[in-house]
Amino acid sequence: MKPRIGILLGDPAGVGPELVAKLLSSRRPGRTASVVVIGDRSVFDEGQRVAGVRVELENISDITEVPLHRDAVFFHLPAAVVGKVVPGRVSVEAGTSALVATRFALKQVKDGKLDGILFAPFNKEALKLAGSPHRTELALFAEELGCPVPSGEINVLRSLWTSRVTAHVPLSEVASQVTRERVLHTIRFLNSALRKYGVQAPRIAVAALNPHASDGGLFGSEERTEIGPAIQDANAEGIAAFGPFPADTIFNRVKPEHYDGIVSMFHDQGQIATKLLGFDMGVTVCGGLPVPIATPAHGTAFEIAGKGVARPGAIKEAFRLITRLAAGNLKASPR
């Protein structure tokens, strides 16, 4: 049984509609999933115009109606109709369109009609203007699905998975939140996600917080009092965790020491490295939810929106990843 994947167009003023059009025109998604694009049909048509492609998508009125002869279909959502938007400009209208489509798709997940969601990038400011009560998409997803907010996001760059102990918090608050319990929780979280993906015995490298991993306490104590003990706790549970390693060299260890994942202590510590290694290929996975939800890691790219130059590498990787995760869930717990 193929998983049923909902694809959201993202913020209409960003590169999302263009990327979805390029994704669907460049491959046959029906080989691995039943695909339903959800949103404003005119936004998708504009994305096709910008991308310079044409994809014939049959309209459906029931989310479960995916004809066998079609690779993908379209569910037009009148409430998501946005009208004319200016590429690259934040607006309440664009945010509302994205928010309405998101809430609809999540309702389909709760009703058992979707096995996963791939969303083109949102703009957090636009979602906030539209009435989202949350600072992050992850918290919004958790509320709509009626589940606790997961411990965080996972960033995937080909075979390397990364997660972080703290995410969208000011740097002034990071050190106080790097605790033994939180570090251990994040190691467990990443280990579980890798195992669900099919990595039987993940090897996880853990970053230090302070420069040079504090040089024996010269530049801080968190490595000795919080991070190191958390790694020992993980080892005692049978998790292959290593470190703490200085953050400026930890990514150089991945290939020679065969690490599958990295736990960083704060947002930019991991994100800067992964985006330098593969900005056009990175995927963000919202782990810990009832179904897999993923998006390209590069964001809305407002500076190139409407120009037709957005590269679809990351959304293709996100689609490949989400279908594999959703298929694994179906195999474990069939509909």
C-alpha positions in Angstrom: 0.0 0.0 0.0 1.4 3.4 -1.0 1.3 6.2 1.5 -1.0 9.1 0.8 1.0 12.3 0.9 -0.4 15.8 1.1 1.7 18.5 -0.5 1.2 22.2 0.6 2.2 25.1 -1.6 3.7 27.1 1.2 3.7 30.9 1.4 2.3 32.1 -2.0 4.7 35.0 -2.0 7.7 32.7 -1.7 9.3 30.0 -4.0 7.0 27.2 -2.7 4.5 27.1 -5.6 7.3 27.2 -8.1 9.1 24.4 -6.3 6.0 22.2 -6.1 5.5 22.6 -9.8 9.1 21.7 -10.6 8.9 18.7 -8.3 5.7 17.3 -10.0 7.0 18.0 -13.5 10.4 16.3 -12.9 9.4 12.9 -11.6 6.5 10.5 -11.3 5.5 10.7 -7.7 2.8 8.1 -8.2 5.4 5.4 -8.2 6.0 5.7 -4.5 3.0 7.6 -3.1 -0.5 8.8 -3.7 -0.1 12.5 -3.9 -2.7 15.2 -3.2 -1.7 18.9 -3.7 -3.8 21.0 -1.3 -4.4 24.8 -1.6 -5.5 27.5 -4.0 -5.4 26.3 -7.6 -4.6 29.8 -8.9 -1.5 29.8 -6.7 -0.3 26.5 -8.2 -1.0 27.8 -11.7 1.1 30.9 -11.0 3.9 28.6 -9.7 3.8 26.7 -13.0 4.0 29.9 -14.9 7.0 31.0 -13.0 8.6 27.6 -13.2 7.9 27.4 -17.0 6.3 23.9 -16.7 2.9 22.5 -17.1 1.5 19.7 -14.9 -2.0 18.3 -15.5 -3.6 17.7 -12.1 -7.1 16.4 -11.9 -9.3 18.1 -9.4 -10.9 15.9 -6.6 -13.6 16.6 -4.1 -12.6 13.9 -1.6 -9.1 13.7 -0.2 -9.1 9.9 -0.5 -9.9 10.0 -4.2 -6.6 9.5 -6.0 -7.2 7.9 -9.4 -4.9 5.0 -10.2 -4.0 6.4 -13.5 -2.8 9.7 -12.1 0.6 10.5 -10.4 -1.0 13.3 -8.4 -4.3 15.2 -8.0 -5.3 18.6 -6.7 -7.7 19.4 -3.9 -8.8 23.0 -4.4 -9.5 24.7 -1.1 -11.7 27.8 -1.5 -10.8 29.0 2.0 -7.2 29.2 0.9 -7.8 31.5 -2.1 -5.5 34.4 -1.8 -5.8 36.5 -4.9 -2.9 38.5 -6.2 0.2 38.5 -4.0 3.5 40.4 -4.4 6.4 38.0 -4.7 8.8 38.4 -1.8 6.5 40.5 0.3 5.1 39.4 3.7 1.4 39.8 3.9 -1.5 38.6 6.0 -3.3 37.4 2.9 -0.4 35.0 2.0 -0.1 33.9 5.6 -3.8 33.2 5.8 -3.7 31.0 2.6 -0.9 29.0 4.0 -2.4 28.7 7.5 -5.8 27.6 6.2 -4.3 24.9 3.9 -2.1 23.7 6.8 -5.0 23.3 9.2 -7.1 21.5 6.6 -4.2 19.0 5.8 -3.7 18.4 9.5 -7.4 17.7 9.9 -7.0 15.0 7.2 -4.2 13.5 9.1 -6.4 13.3 12.2 -9.1 11.7 10.2 -6.7 9.0 8.8 -6.8 10.3 5.2 -3.2 11.4 4.9 -0.1 9.5 5.9 2.4 12.4 5.7 2.7 16.0 4.7 5.3 17.7 2.6 5.0 21.5 2.9 6.8 24.1 0.8 8.3 26.7 3.0 6.2 29.0 5.2 7.0 32.5 6.4 6.7 32.7 10.2 5.9 36.4 10.2 3.1 35.9 7.7 1.6 33.0 9.7 1.7 35.1 12.8 -0.1 38.0 11.0 -2.7 35.5 9.9 -3.5 34.4 13.4 -1.2 31.5 14.2 -0.6 31.6 18.0 2.8 29.9 17.7 6.3 31.0 16.9 7.1 27.8 15.0 5.4 25.5 12.6 6.2 22.5 14.8 4.2 23.9 17.7 1.3 24.7 15.3 1.3 21.1 14.0 1.3 19.6 17.5 -1.6 21.7 18.6 -3.7 20.9 15.6 -2.9 17.2 15.9 -3.7 17.3 19.6 -0.4 16.0 20.8 2.5 17.3 23.0 5.0 19.6 21.3 7.9 17.3 20.3 11.4 18.0 21.4 12.5 19.6 18.2 13.2 19.5 14.5 15.6 17.2 12.6 17.6 18.5 9.7 18.6 15.9 7.1 21.4 16.4 4.6 21.6 13.2 2.5 22.7 10.6 5.1 23.5 13.0 7.9 20.8 13.8 10.5 21.1 16.6 13.0 19.0 17.8 15.9 19.6 20.4 18.6 19.0 20.8 22.4 17.7 24.3 22.0 16.2 25.9 18.9 14.4 29.2 18.6 15.5 30.9 21.8 17.8 33.9 22.3 21.5 33.1 22.7 21.4 34.7 26.2 19.1 31.8 27.3 20.9 28.9 25.7 23.4 28.0 28.5 20.6 27.8 31.1 18.7 25.3 28.9 21.6 23.0 28.2 20.9 20.6 31.0 21.8 16.9 31.4 18.1 16.0 31.0 17.6 18.0 27.8 20.8 16.7 26.2 19.9 13.1 26.9 16.4 13.7 25.6 17.7 15.0 22.3 20.1 12.1 21.9 17.3 9.7 22.5 15.1 11.6 20.1 17.6 11.6 17.3 18.5 8.0 17.9 14.8 6.9 17.7 14.3 8.9 14.5 17.3 7.3 12.8 16.2 3.8 13.8 12.7 4.5 12.4 14.3 5.5 9.1 16.2 2.2 9.0 19.6 2.9 10.5 19.9 -0.1 12.8 22.7 1.1 15.1 23.0 4.9 14.8 26.3 6.5 15.8 25.7 10.0 17.2 28.3 12.7 17.8 27.4 15.4 20.4 28.7 18.9 20.2 30.1 21.0 23.0 28.6 24.3 24.0 31.8 26.3 24.7 34.8 27.0 22.5 37.3 24.1 22.4 34.8 22.0 24.4 35.8 24.4 27.3 39.4 23.3 27.4 39.1 21.4 30.7 36.9 24.1 32.2 38.8 27.2 31.1 35.9 28.5 29.1 32.8 27.0 30.9 31.6 24.0 32.8 28.6 22.7 30.8 30.7 20.0 29.1 31.7 18.5 32.5 28.5 19.0 34.4 25.7 18.5 31.8 26.8 17.3 28.3 29.3 14.7 29.3 27.1 13.1 31.9 24.2 13.0 29.4 26.4 11.1 26.9 27.3 8.6 29.6 23.6 8.2 30.4 22.9 7.5 26.7 25.7 5.0 26.5 24.3 3.2 29.6 21.0 2.8 27.6 22.8 1.3 24.7 22.9 4.4 22.5 26.2 4.9 20.7 26.8 8.6 21.5 30.2 10.2 21.5 31.7 13.6 22.6 31.4 16.3 23.5 33.4 17.5 20.5 34.2 21.2 19.7 31.5 22.6 17.5 33.9 24.0 15.0 35.4 20.6 14.1 32.5 18.2 14.8 31.3 18.1 11.2 34.8 17.1 10.0 34.5 13.9 12.0 31.3 12.7 10.3 32.8 10.8 7.4 36.0 9.4 8.9 34.3 8.3 12.1 31.1 7.1 10.4 28.6 9.2 12.4 24.9 9.1 11.3 23.8 12.0 13.4 24.9 15.1 15.3 23.3 16.7 18.3 24.1 20.4 18.5 23.4 22.7 21.5 21.7 25.6 19.7 20.2 26.6 16.4 23.1 28.2 14.4 25.7 25.8 15.8 24.2 23.0 13.5 22.4 25.0 10.9 25.3 27.1 9.6 27.3 23.9 9.0 24.6 21.9 7.3 23.6 24.8 5.1 27.2 25.4 4.0 27.5 21.6 3.2 24.3 21.5 1.1 22.0 24.5 1.2 20.0 23.3 -1.9 19.6 19.7 -0.6 18.8 20.1 3.1 15.4 18.9 4.6 13.8 19.7 7.9 11.8 16.9 9.4 9.3 17.6 12.2 10.0 14.5 14.3 7.8 13.2 17.1 4.5 13.7 15.4 1.9 11.0 14.6 2.9 11.2 10.9 6.0 12.4 9.2 6.0 16.1 8.1 8.9 17.6 6.2 9.9 20.7 4.3 13.0 22.1 2.4 15.3 23.6 4.9 16.2 26.7 2.8 13.0 28.7 3.6 10.8 30.9 1.4 13.7 32.6 -0.4 11.8 35.8 -0.9 14.8 37.4 -2.6 14.3 35.1 -5.7 10.6 34.5 -5.5 8.8 35.0 -8.9 12.0 34.8 -10.9 11.9 31.1 -11.9 15.4 30.3 -10.6 14.6 28.4 -7.4 16.4 25.0 -7.4 14.2 22.0 -6.6 16.9 19.8 -5.1 15.7 20.2 -1.5 12.0 19.6 -2.2 12.9 16.5 -4.2 14.9 15.2 -1.2 12.1 16.1 1.1 9.6 14.1 -1.0 11.9 11.1 -1.1 12.4 11.2 2.7 8.7 11.8 3.6 7.5 8.9 1.4 10.0 6.5 2.9 9.1 7.5 6.4 5.4 7.3 5.7 5.8 3.9 4.0 7.6 2.6 7.0 4.8 3.8 9.3 2.2 2.1 7.1 4.2 -1.2 7.1 4.3 -1.1 10.9 0.7 0.0 11.3 -1.4 -0.6 8.1 -4.6 1.4 7.6 
